[in-house]
Amino acid sequence: MKQHALITGASSGIGLELAKIFARNGFGLIINARREDRLKELKNEIEESYGHDVHIFTGDLSIPELPQQLFNFTNELGITPDALINNAGIGDYGFFHESDWERTATMIDLNIRSLTHLTRLYLPDMMKKEKSWIMNVASTAAFQPGPLMSVYYASKHYVLAFSEALANESADHGVLVSTLCPGPTESEFQQEAGMLKSKLFDRFPVATSKEVAEYGYKALMKGKRVAIYGAMNKPVPRLSALFPRSWVTAVVRKIQERK
Protein backbone atom coordinates (compact mmCIF):
# COMPACT_ATOMS: atom_id res chain seq x y z
CA MET A 1 0.00 0.00 0.00
CA LYS A 2 1.29 3.44 -0.92
CA GLN A 3 2.62 5.56 1.92
CA HIS A 4 1.45 9.13 2.45
CA ALA A 5 2.87 12.15 4.25
CA LEU A 6 0.74 14.98 5.61
CA ILE A 7 2.73 18.22 5.67
CA THR A 8 1.43 21.47 7.14
CA GLY A 9 2.88 24.84 6.16
CA ALA A 10 3.89 23.36 2.81
CA SER A 11 3.64 26.48 0.65
CA SER A 12 7.16 27.77 1.38
CA GLY A 13 10.40 27.26 3.27
CA ILE A 14 11.12 24.02 5.12
CA GLY A 15 7.62 22.66 4.55
CA LEU A 16 7.84 23.05 0.79
CA GLU A 17 11.25 21.38 0.68
CA LEU A 18 10.05 18.52 2.89
CA ALA A 19 7.15 17.93 0.50
CA LYS A 20 9.60 17.53 -2.39
CA ILE A 21 11.81 15.20 -0.36
CA PHE A 22 8.95 12.94 0.71
CA ALA A 23 7.69 12.79 -2.88
CA ARG A 24 11.19 11.93 -4.09
CA ASN A 25 11.21 9.06 -1.61
CA GLY A 26 7.96 7.56 -2.86
CA PHE A 27 5.30 9.17 -0.64
CA GLY A 28 1.99 10.48 -1.82
CA LEU A 29 1.17 13.80 -0.19
CA ILE A 30 -1.49 15.74 1.62
CA ILE A 31 -0.28 19.34 1.76
CA ASN A 32 -1.71 22.22 3.75
CA ALA A 33 -1.16 25.97 3.88
CA ARG A 34 -3.19 29.16 3.61
CA ARG A 35 -2.09 30.04 0.06
CA GLU A 36 -3.90 27.84 -2.42
CA ASP A 37 -2.02 29.17 -5.44
CA ARG A 38 1.32 28.10 -3.92
CA LEU A 39 -0.07 24.66 -3.08
CA LYS A 40 -1.37 24.18 -6.62
CA GLU A 41 2.05 25.06 -8.03
CA LEU A 42 3.68 22.52 -5.73
CA LYS A 43 1.07 19.88 -6.57
CA ASN A 44 1.68 20.32 -10.30
CA GLU A 45 5.45 20.19 -9.86
CA ILE A 46 5.39 17.01 -7.80
CA GLU A 47 2.84 15.21 -9.94
CA GLU A 48 4.81 16.04 -13.09
CA SER A 49 8.16 15.06 -11.55
CA TYR A 50 7.16 11.94 -9.62
CA GLY A 51 3.67 10.94 -10.66
CA HIS A 52 2.49 10.74 -7.04
CA ASP A 53 -0.96 11.76 -5.90
CA VAL A 54 -0.99 15.14 -4.14
CA HIS A 55 -4.07 16.29 -2.23
CA ILE A 56 -4.51 19.93 -1.20
CA PHE A 57 -6.22 21.16 1.94
CA THR A 58 -6.21 24.94 2.05
CA GLY A 59 -6.78 26.64 5.38
CA ASP A 60 -5.34 28.44 8.38
CA LEU A 61 -4.74 25.88 11.12
CA SER A 62 -4.82 28.58 13.79
CA ILE A 63 -8.61 28.49 13.36
CA PRO A 64 -9.80 26.01 16.03
CA GLU A 65 -12.06 23.99 13.70
CA LEU A 66 -9.45 23.46 10.99
CA PRO A 67 -7.48 20.50 12.43
CA GLN A 68 -10.69 18.47 12.70
CA GLN A 69 -11.68 19.50 9.18
CA LEU A 70 -8.28 18.40 7.87
CA PHE A 71 -8.68 15.07 9.67
CA ASN A 72 -12.15 14.64 8.13
CA PHE A 73 -10.69 15.47 4.70
CA THR A 74 -8.07 12.71 4.88
CA ASN A 75 -10.67 10.26 6.21
CA GLU A 76 -12.86 10.99 3.19
CA LEU A 77 -9.86 10.23 0.99
CA GLY A 78 -9.41 6.94 2.85
CA ILE A 79 -5.89 7.94 3.90
CA THR A 80 -4.22 7.57 7.28
CA PRO A 81 -0.87 9.34 6.93
CA ASP A 82 2.25 7.28 7.49
CA ALA A 83 4.12 10.50 8.24
CA LEU A 84 2.69 13.55 9.99
CA ILE A 85 4.82 16.68 9.58
CA ASN A 86 3.69 19.48 11.89
CA ASN A 87 5.62 22.32 10.28
CA ALA A 88 3.16 25.24 10.21
CA GLY A 89 4.13 28.03 12.56
CA ILE A 90 4.62 31.78 12.87
CA GLY A 91 6.67 34.17 14.99
CA ASP A 92 6.47 37.75 16.16
CA TYR A 93 9.20 40.23 17.02
CA GLY A 94 9.23 42.94 19.68
CA PHE A 95 8.48 43.56 23.34
CA PHE A 96 5.59 41.53 24.67
CA HIS A 97 3.89 44.55 26.24
CA GLU A 98 3.79 46.23 22.84
CA SER A 99 2.63 43.16 20.93
CA ASP A 100 -0.64 42.80 19.08
CA TRP A 101 -2.77 40.35 21.06
CA GLU A 102 -4.53 38.93 17.99
CA ARG A 103 -1.16 38.06 16.45
CA THR A 104 0.01 36.53 19.73
CA ALA A 105 -3.16 34.45 20.12
CA THR A 106 -2.85 33.24 16.53
CA MET A 107 0.76 32.22 17.19
CA ILE A 108 -0.23 30.19 20.26
CA ASP A 109 -3.11 28.57 18.38
CA LEU A 110 -0.95 27.64 15.39
CA ASN A 111 2.36 26.75 17.04
CA ILE A 112 0.89 24.86 19.99
CA ARG A 113 -2.79 24.05 19.82
CA SER A 114 -3.11 22.93 16.20
CA LEU A 115 0.08 20.84 16.37
CA THR A 116 -1.18 19.10 19.51
CA HIS A 117 -4.68 18.62 18.11
CA LEU A 118 -3.50 17.14 14.81
CA THR A 119 -1.18 14.77 16.64
CA ARG A 120 -4.03 13.62 18.91
CA LEU A 121 -6.33 13.09 15.93
CA TYR A 122 -3.90 11.04 13.84
CA LEU A 123 -1.77 9.19 16.39
CA PRO A 124 -4.21 6.38 17.34
CA ASP A 125 -4.56 5.22 13.72
CA MET A 126 -0.86 5.71 13.04
CA MET A 127 -0.14 3.37 15.96
CA LYS A 128 -1.98 0.60 14.10
CA LYS A 129 0.56 0.70 11.30
CA GLU A 130 3.74 -1.35 11.36
CA LYS A 131 5.80 1.84 11.26
CA SER A 132 5.02 5.55 11.05
CA TRP A 133 6.67 8.89 11.69
CA ILE A 134 5.87 12.24 13.28
CA MET A 135 8.06 15.30 12.81
CA ASN A 136 7.32 18.35 14.91
CA VAL A 137 9.25 21.41 13.79
CA ALA A 138 10.56 23.41 16.74
CA SER A 139 13.73 25.56 16.75
CA THR A 140 16.93 26.12 18.67
CA ALA A 141 14.72 28.73 20.35
CA ALA A 142 13.26 25.80 22.30
CA PHE A 143 16.31 25.60 24.58
CA GLN A 144 16.24 29.02 26.25
CA PRO A 145 14.03 32.05 26.96
CA GLY A 146 13.84 34.61 24.16
CA PRO A 147 13.42 38.28 24.97
CA LEU A 148 11.91 40.19 22.02
CA MET A 149 10.29 36.94 20.86
CA SER A 150 9.08 35.67 24.21
CA VAL A 151 5.94 33.83 23.13
CA TYR A 152 7.57 32.30 20.05
CA TYR A 153 10.46 30.88 22.09
CA ALA A 154 8.01 29.59 24.72
CA SER A 155 5.88 27.94 22.05
CA LYS A 156 8.87 26.08 20.65
CA HIS A 157 9.86 24.95 24.14
CA TYR A 158 6.39 23.42 24.39
CA VAL A 159 6.83 21.66 21.05
CA LEU A 160 10.13 20.17 22.18
CA ALA A 161 8.89 19.02 25.59
CA PHE A 162 5.68 17.58 24.16
CA SER A 163 7.51 15.78 21.36
CA GLU A 164 10.14 14.21 23.61
CA ALA A 165 7.44 12.84 25.91
CA LEU A 166 5.47 11.60 22.91
CA ALA A 167 8.54 9.88 21.49
CA ASN A 168 8.82 7.89 24.70
CA GLU A 169 5.12 6.97 24.78
CA SER A 170 4.91 6.02 21.11
CA ALA A 171 8.12 4.05 20.63
CA ASP A 172 6.55 0.71 21.53
CA HIS A 173 3.82 1.28 18.94
CA GLY A 174 6.15 1.72 15.97
CA VAL A 175 5.78 5.50 15.79
CA LEU A 176 9.05 7.41 15.54
CA VAL A 177 8.75 10.99 16.79
CA SER A 178 11.42 13.52 15.94
CA THR A 179 11.71 17.21 16.82
CA LEU A 180 13.50 19.25 14.17
CA CYS A 181 15.34 22.22 15.73
CA PRO A 182 16.84 24.49 13.09
CA GLY A 183 18.69 27.69 13.86
CA PRO A 184 18.44 30.75 11.59
CA THR A 185 17.08 29.57 8.25
CA GLU A 186 16.59 31.35 4.96
CA SER A 187 12.83 31.50 4.50
CA GLU A 188 9.84 33.85 4.60
CA PHE A 189 9.69 33.46 8.39
CA GLN A 190 11.93 36.46 9.15
CA GLN A 191 9.84 38.85 7.07
CA GLU A 192 6.52 37.56 8.43
CA ALA A 193 7.84 37.76 12.00
CA GLY A 194 9.15 41.30 11.46
CA MET A 195 12.71 40.42 12.40
CA LEU A 196 14.69 41.16 9.24
CA LYS A 197 16.87 43.62 11.17
CA SER A 198 17.64 41.29 14.08
CA LYS A 199 21.34 40.70 14.78
CA LEU A 200 20.58 36.97 14.94
CA PHE A 201 20.83 36.68 11.17
CA ASP A 202 24.21 38.45 11.14
CA ARG A 203 25.94 36.54 13.92
CA PHE A 204 25.00 32.98 13.07
CA PRO A 205 25.23 30.98 9.83
CA VAL A 206 21.94 31.04 7.95
CA ALA A 207 21.00 27.67 6.47
CA THR A 208 18.82 27.19 3.42
CA SER A 209 15.41 25.61 3.85
CA LYS A 210 16.51 22.77 1.59
CA GLU A 211 19.53 21.97 3.77
CA VAL A 212 17.40 21.90 6.92
CA ALA A 213 14.71 19.79 5.28
CA GLU A 214 17.21 17.21 3.95
CA TYR A 215 18.75 16.91 7.41
CA GLY A 216 15.36 16.71 9.09
CA TYR A 217 14.11 13.96 6.79
CA LYS A 218 17.19 11.80 7.34
CA ALA A 219 17.00 12.34 11.11
CA LEU A 220 13.32 11.39 11.13
CA MET A 221 13.90 8.17 9.21
CA LYS A 222 16.69 7.24 11.63
CA GLY A 223 14.41 7.88 14.62
CA LYS A 224 16.52 10.72 16.00
CA ARG A 225 14.37 12.23 18.73
CA VAL A 226 15.93 15.71 18.80
CA ALA A 227 17.49 16.81 15.51
CA ILE A 228 19.48 20.05 15.75
CA TYR A 229 20.71 21.27 12.39
CA GLY A 230 24.16 22.84 12.03
CA ALA A 231 27.49 22.36 13.81
CA MET A 232 27.28 25.76 15.54
CA ASN A 233 23.75 25.06 16.77
CA LYS A 234 24.37 21.64 18.30
CA PRO A 235 26.08 22.98 21.48
CA VAL A 236 23.14 25.31 22.23
CA PRO A 237 21.32 22.98 24.69
CA ARG A 238 24.50 22.22 26.64
CA LEU A 239 25.64 25.84 26.78
CA SER A 240 22.20 27.01 27.86
CA ALA A 241 22.28 24.51 30.72
CA LEU A 242 25.82 25.45 31.84
CA PHE A 243 25.26 29.14 32.54
CA PRO A 244 22.87 31.01 34.85
CA ARG A 245 19.46 31.53 33.28
CA SER A 246 19.66 35.30 33.75
CA TRP A 247 22.93 35.38 31.80
CA VAL A 248 21.53 33.18 29.01
CA THR A 249 18.46 35.39 28.75
CA ALA A 250 20.59 38.55 28.58
CA VAL A 251 22.77 37.07 25.81
CA VAL A 252 19.74 36.01 23.79
CA ARG A 253 18.35 39.53 24.06
CA LYS A 254 21.63 41.01 22.78
CA ILE A 255 21.54 38.64 19.83
CA GLN A 256 17.90 39.37 19.11
CA GLU A 257 18.20 43.17 19.20
CA ARG A 258 18.01 45.17 16.03
CA LYS A 259 21.19 46.06 14.18
C-alpha positions as a Markdown table, in Angstrom:
| # | Residue | x | y | z |
|---|---|---|---|---|
| 1 | Met | 0.0 | 0.0 | 0.0 |
| 2 | Lys | 1.3 | 3.4 | -0.9 |
| 3 | Gln | 2.6 | 5.6 | 1.9 |
| 4 | His | 1.4 | 9.1 | 2.4 |
| 5 | Ala | 2.9 | 12.1 | 4.3 |
| 6 | Leu | 0.7 | 15.0 | 5.6 |
| 7 | Ile | 2.7 | 18.2 | 5.7 |
| 8 | Thr | 1.4 | 21.5 | 7.1 |
| 9 | Gly | 2.9 | 24.8 | 6.2 |
| 10 | Ala | 3.9 | 23.4 | 2.8 |
| 11 | Ser | 3.6 | 26.5 | 0.6 |
| 12 | Ser | 7.2 | 27.8 | 1.4 |
| 13 | Gly | 10.4 | 27.3 | 3.3 |
| 14 | Ile | 11.1 | 24.0 | 5.1 |
| 15 | Gly | 7.6 | 22.7 | 4.6 |
| 16 | Leu | 7.8 | 23.0 | 0.8 |
| 17 | Glu | 11.3 | 21.4 | 0.7 |
| 18 | Leu | 10.1 | 18.5 | 2.9 |
| 19 | Ala | 7.2 | 17.9 | 0.5 |
| 20 | Lys | 9.6 | 17.5 | -2.4 |
| 21 | Ile | 11.8 | 15.2 | -0.4 |
| 22 | Phe | 8.9 | 12.9 | 0.7 |
| 23 | Ala | 7.7 | 12.8 | -2.9 |
| 24 | Arg | 11.2 | 11.9 | -4.1 |
| 25 | Asn | 11.2 | 9.1 | -1.6 |
| 26 | Gly | 8.0 | 7.6 | -2.9 |
| 27 | Phe | 5.3 | 9.2 | -0.6 |
| 28 | Gly | 2.0 | 10.5 | -1.8 |
| 29 | Leu | 1.2 | 13.8 | -0.2 |
| 30 | Ile | -1.5 | 15.7 | 1.6 |
| 31 | Ile | -0.3 | 19.3 | 1.8 |
| 32 | Asn | -1.7 | 22.2 | 3.8 |
| 33 | Ala | -1.2 | 26.0 | 3.9 |
| 34 | Arg | -3.2 | 29.2 | 3.6 |
| 35 | Arg | -2.1 | 30.0 | 0.1 |
| 36 | Glu | -3.9 | 27.8 | -2.4 |
| 37 | Asp | -2.0 | 29.2 | -5.4 |
| 38 | Arg | 1.3 | 28.1 | -3.9 |
| 39 | Leu | -0.1 | 24.7 | -3.1 |
| 40 | Lys | -1.4 | 24.2 | -6.6 |
| 41 | Glu | 2.1 | 25.1 | -8.0 |
| 42 | Leu | 3.7 | 22.5 | -5.7 |
| 43 | Lys | 1.1 | 19.9 | -6.6 |
| 44 | Asn | 1.7 | 20.3 | -10.3 |
| 45 | Glu | 5.5 | 20.2 | -9.9 |
| 46 | Ile | 5.4 | 17.0 | -7.8 |
| 47 | Glu | 2.8 | 15.2 | -9.9 |
| 48 | Glu | 4.8 | 16.0 | -13.1 |
| 49 | Ser | 8.2 | 15.1 | -11.5 |
| 50 | Tyr | 7.2 | 11.9 | -9.6 |
| 51 | Gly | 3.7 | 10.9 | -10.7 |
| 52 | His | 2.5 | 10.7 | -7.0 |
| 53 | Asp | -1.0 | 11.8 | -5.9 |
| 54 | Val | -1.0 | 15.1 | -4.1 |
| 55 | His | -4.1 | 16.3 | -2.2 |
| 56 | Ile | -4.5 | 19.9 | -1.2 |
| 57 | Phe | -6.2 | 21.2 | 1.9 |
| 58 | Thr | -6.2 | 24.9 | 2.1 |
| 59 | Gly | -6.8 | 26.6 | 5.4 |
| 60 | Asp | -5.3 | 28.4 | 8.4 |
| 61 | Leu | -4.7 | 25.9 | 11.1 |
| 62 | Ser | -4.8 | 28.6 | 13.8 |
| 63 | Ile | -8.6 | 28.5 | 13.4 |
| 64 | Pro | -9.8 | 26.0 | 16.0 |
| 65 | Glu | -12.1 | 24.0 | 13.7 |
| 66 | Leu | -9.4 | 23.5 | 11.0 |
| 67 | Pro | -7.5 | 20.5 | 12.4 |
| 68 | Gln | -10.7 | 18.5 | 12.7 |
| 69 | Gln | -11.7 | 19.5 | 9.2 |
| 70 | Leu | -8.3 | 18.4 | 7.9 |
| 71 | Phe | -8.7 | 15.1 | 9.7 |
| 72 | Asn | -12.1 | 14.6 | 8.1 |
| 73 | Phe | -10.7 | 15.5 | 4.7 |
| 74 | Thr | -8.1 | 12.7 | 4.9 |
| 75 | Asn | -10.7 | 10.3 | 6.2 |
| 76 | Glu | -12.9 | 11.0 | 3.2 |
| 77 | Leu | -9.9 | 10.2 | 1.0 |
| 78 | Gly | -9.4 | 6.9 | 2.9 |
| 79 | Ile | -5.9 | 7.9 | 3.9 |
| 80 | Thr | -4.2 | 7.6 | 7.3 |
| 81 | Pro | -0.9 | 9.3 | 6.9 |
| 82 | Asp | 2.2 | 7.3 | 7.5 |
| 83 | Ala | 4.1 | 10.5 | 8.2 |
| 84 | Leu | 2.7 | 13.6 | 10.0 |
| 85 | Ile | 4.8 | 16.7 | 9.6 |
| 86 | Asn | 3.7 | 19.5 | 11.9 |
| 87 | Asn | 5.6 | 22.3 | 10.3 |
| 88 | Ala | 3.2 | 25.2 | 10.2 |
| 89 | Gly | 4.1 | 28.0 | 12.6 |
| 90 | Ile | 4.6 | 31.8 | 12.9 |
| 91 | Gly | 6.7 | 34.2 | 15.0 |
| 92 | Asp | 6.5 | 37.8 | 16.2 |
| 93 | Tyr | 9.2 | 40.2 | 17.0 |
| 94 | Gly | 9.2 | 42.9 | 19.7 |
| 95 | Phe | 8.5 | 43.6 | 23.3 |
| 96 | Phe | 5.6 | 41.5 | 24.7 |
| 97 | His | 3.9 | 44.6 | 26.2 |
| 98 | Glu | 3.8 | 46.2 | 22.8 |
| 99 | Ser | 2.6 | 43.2 | 20.9 |
| 100 | Asp | -0.6 | 42.8 | 19.1 |
| 101 | Trp | -2.8 | 40.4 | 21.1 |
| 102 | Glu | -4.5 | 38.9 | 18.0 |
| 103 | Arg | -1.2 | 38.1 | 16.5 |
| 104 | Thr | 0.0 | 36.5 | 19.7 |
| 105 | Ala | -3.2 | 34.5 | 20.1 |
| 106 | Thr | -2.8 | 33.2 | 16.5 |
| 107 | Met | 0.8 | 32.2 | 17.2 |
| 108 | Ile | -0.2 | 30.2 | 20.3 |
| 109 | Asp | -3.1 | 28.6 | 18.4 |
| 110 | Leu | -0.9 | 27.6 | 15.4 |
| 111 | Asn | 2.4 | 26.8 | 17.0 |
| 112 | Ile | 0.9 | 24.9 | 20.0 |
| 113 | Arg | -2.8 | 24.1 | 19.8 |
| 114 | Ser | -3.1 | 22.9 | 16.2 |
| 115 | Leu | 0.1 | 20.8 | 16.4 |
| 116 | Thr | -1.2 | 19.1 | 19.5 |
| 117 | His | -4.7 | 18.6 | 18.1 |
| 118 | Leu | -3.5 | 17.1 | 14.8 |
| 119 | Thr | -1.2 | 14.8 | 16.6 |
| 120 | Arg | -4.0 | 13.6 | 18.9 |
| 121 | Leu | -6.3 | 13.1 | 15.9 |
| 122 | Tyr | -3.9 | 11.0 | 13.8 |
| 123 | Leu | -1.8 | 9.2 | 16.4 |
| 124 | Pro | -4.2 | 6.4 | 17.3 |
| 125 | Asp | -4.6 | 5.2 | 13.7 |
| 126 | Met | -0.9 | 5.7 | 13.0 |
| 127 | Met | -0.1 | 3.4 | 16.0 |
| 128 | Lys | -2.0 | 0.6 | 14.1 |
| 129 | Lys | 0.6 | 0.7 | 11.3 |
| 130 | Glu | 3.7 | -1.4 | 11.4 |
| 131 | Lys | 5.8 | 1.8 | 11.3 |
| 132 | Ser | 5.0 | 5.6 | 11.1 |
| 133 | Trp | 6.7 | 8.9 | 11.7 |
| 134 | Ile | 5.9 | 12.2 | 13.3 |
| 135 | Met | 8.1 | 15.3 | 12.8 |
| 136 | Asn | 7.3 | 18.4 | 14.9 |
| 137 | Val | 9.3 | 21.4 | 13.8 |
| 138 | Ala | 10.6 | 23.4 | 16.7 |
| 139 | Ser | 13.7 | 25.6 | 16.7 |
| 140 | Thr | 16.9 | 26.1 | 18.7 |
| 141 | Ala | 14.7 | 28.7 | 20.4 |
| 142 | Ala | 13.3 | 25.8 | 22.3 |
| 143 | Phe | 16.3 | 25.6 | 24.6 |
| 144 | Gln | 16.2 | 29.0 | 26.2 |
| 145 | Pro | 14.0 | 32.0 | 27.0 |
| 146 | Gly | 13.8 | 34.6 | 24.2 |
| 147 | Pro | 13.4 | 38.3 | 25.0 |
| 148 | Leu | 11.9 | 40.2 | 22.0 |
| 149 | Met | 10.3 | 36.9 | 20.9 |
| 150 | Ser | 9.1 | 35.7 | 24.2 |
| 151 | Val | 5.9 | 33.8 | 23.1 |
| 152 | Tyr | 7.6 | 32.3 | 20.0 |
| 153 | Tyr | 10.5 | 30.9 | 22.1 |
| 154 | Ala | 8.0 | 29.6 | 24.7 |
| 155 | Ser | 5.9 | 27.9 | 22.1 |
| 156 | Lys | 8.9 | 26.1 | 20.7 |
| 157 | His | 9.9 | 25.0 | 24.1 |
| 158 | Tyr | 6.4 | 23.4 | 24.4 |
| 159 | Val | 6.8 | 21.7 | 21.0 |
| 160 | Leu | 10.1 | 20.2 | 22.2 |
| 161 | Ala | 8.9 | 19.0 | 25.6 |
| 162 | Phe | 5.7 | 17.6 | 24.2 |
| 163 | Ser | 7.5 | 15.8 | 21.4 |
| 164 | Glu | 10.1 | 14.2 | 23.6 |
| 165 | Ala | 7.4 | 12.8 | 25.9 |
| 166 | Leu | 5.5 | 11.6 | 22.9 |
| 167 | Ala | 8.5 | 9.9 | 21.5 |
| 168 | Asn | 8.8 | 7.9 | 24.7 |
| 169 | Glu | 5.1 | 7.0 | 24.8 |
| 170 | Ser | 4.9 | 6.0 | 21.1 |
| 171 | Ala | 8.1 | 4.1 | 20.6 |
| 172 | Asp | 6.5 | 0.7 | 21.5 |
| 173 | His | 3.8 | 1.3 | 18.9 |
| 174 | Gly | 6.1 | 1.7 | 16.0 |
| 175 | Val | 5.8 | 5.5 | 15.8 |
| 176 | Leu | 9.1 | 7.4 | 15.5 |
| 177 | Val | 8.7 | 11.0 | 16.8 |
| 178 | Ser | 11.4 | 13.5 | 15.9 |
| 179 | Thr | 11.7 | 17.2 | 16.8 |
| 180 | Leu | 13.5 | 19.2 | 14.2 |
| 181 | Cys | 15.3 | 22.2 | 15.7 |
| 182 | Pro | 16.8 | 24.5 | 13.1 |
| 183 | Gly | 18.7 | 27.7 | 13.9 |
| 184 | Pro | 18.4 | 30.8 | 11.6 |
| 185 | Thr | 17.1 | 29.6 | 8.3 |
| 186 | Glu | 16.6 | 31.4 | 5.0 |
| 187 | Ser | 12.8 | 31.5 | 4.5 |
| 188 | Glu | 9.8 | 33.8 | 4.6 |
| 189 | Phe | 9.7 | 33.5 | 8.4 |
| 190 | Gln | 11.9 | 36.5 | 9.1 |
| 191 | Gln | 9.8 | 38.8 | 7.1 |
| 192 | Glu | 6.5 | 37.6 | 8.4 |
| 193 | Ala | 7.8 | 37.8 | 12.0 |
| 194 | Gly | 9.1 | 41.3 | 11.5 |
| 195 | Met | 12.7 | 40.4 | 12.4 |
| 196 | Leu | 14.7 | 41.2 | 9.2 |
| 197 | Lys | 16.9 | 43.6 | 11.2 |
| 198 | Ser | 17.6 | 41.3 | 14.1 |
| 199 | Lys | 21.3 | 40.7 | 14.8 |
| 200 | Leu | 20.6 | 37.0 | 14.9 |
| 201 | Phe | 20.8 | 36.7 | 11.2 |
| 202 | Asp | 24.2 | 38.5 | 11.1 |
| 203 | Arg | 25.9 | 36.5 | 13.9 |
| 204 | Phe | 25.0 | 33.0 | 13.1 |
| 205 | Pro | 25.2 | 31.0 | 9.8 |
| 206 | Val | 21.9 | 31.0 | 8.0 |
| 207 | Ala | 21.0 | 27.7 | 6.5 |
| 208 | Thr | 18.8 | 27.2 | 3.4 |
| 209 | Ser | 15.4 | 25.6 | 3.8 |
| 210 | Lys | 16.5 | 22.8 | 1.6 |
| 211 | Glu | 19.5 | 22.0 | 3.8 |
| 212 | Val | 17.4 | 21.9 | 6.9 |
| 213 | Ala | 14.7 | 19.8 | 5.3 |
| 214 | Glu | 17.2 | 17.2 | 4.0 |
| 215 | Tyr | 18.8 | 16.9 | 7.4 |
| 216 | Gly | 15.4 | 16.7 | 9.1 |
| 217 | Tyr | 14.1 | 14.0 | 6.8 |
| 218 | Lys | 17.2 | 11.8 | 7.3 |
| 219 | Ala | 17.0 | 12.3 | 11.1 |
| 220 | Leu | 13.3 | 11.4 | 11.1 |
| 221 | Met | 13.9 | 8.2 | 9.2 |
| 222 | Lys | 16.7 | 7.2 | 11.6 |
| 223 | Gly | 14.4 | 7.9 | 14.6 |
| 224 | Lys | 16.5 | 10.7 | 16.0 |
| 225 | Arg | 14.4 | 12.2 | 18.7 |
| 226 | Val | 15.9 | 15.7 | 18.8 |
| 227 | Ala | 17.5 | 16.8 | 15.5 |
| 228 | Ile | 19.5 | 20.1 | 15.8 |
| 229 | Tyr | 20.7 | 21.3 | 12.4 |
| 230 | Gly | 24.2 | 22.8 | 12.0 |
| 231 | Ala | 27.5 | 22.4 | 13.8 |
| 232 | Met | 27.3 | 25.8 | 15.5 |
| 233 | Asn | 23.8 | 25.1 | 16.8 |
| 234 | Lys | 24.4 | 21.6 | 18.3 |
| 235 | Pro | 26.1 | 23.0 | 21.5 |
| 236 | Val | 23.1 | 25.3 | 22.2 |
| 237 | Pro | 21.3 | 23.0 | 24.7 |
| 238 | Arg | 24.5 | 22.2 | 26.6 |
| 239 | Leu | 25.6 | 25.8 | 26.8 |
| 240 | Ser | 22.2 | 27.0 | 27.9 |
| 241 | Ala | 22.3 | 24.5 | 30.7 |
| 242 | Leu | 25.8 | 25.5 | 31.8 |
| 243 | Phe | 25.3 | 29.1 | 32.5 |
| 244 | Pro | 22.9 | 31.0 | 34.9 |
| 245 | Arg | 19.5 | 31.5 | 33.3 |
| 246 | Ser | 19.7 | 35.3 | 33.7 |
| 247 | Trp | 22.9 | 35.4 | 31.8 |
| 248 | Val | 21.5 | 33.2 | 29.0 |
| 249 | Thr | 18.5 | 35.4 | 28.8 |
| 250 | Ala | 20.6 | 38.5 | 28.6 |
| 251 | Val | 22.8 | 37.1 | 25.8 |
| 252 | Val | 19.7 | 36.0 | 23.8 |
| 253 | Arg | 18.3 | 39.5 | 24.1 |
| 254 | Lys | 21.6 | 41.0 | 22.8 |
| 255 | Ile | 21.5 | 38.6 | 19.8 |
| 256 | Gln | 17.9 | 39.4 | 19.1 |
| 257 | Glu | 18.2 | 43.2 | 19.2 |
| 258 | Arg | 18.0 | 45.2 | 16.0 |
| 259 | Lys | 21.2 | 46.1 | 14.2 |
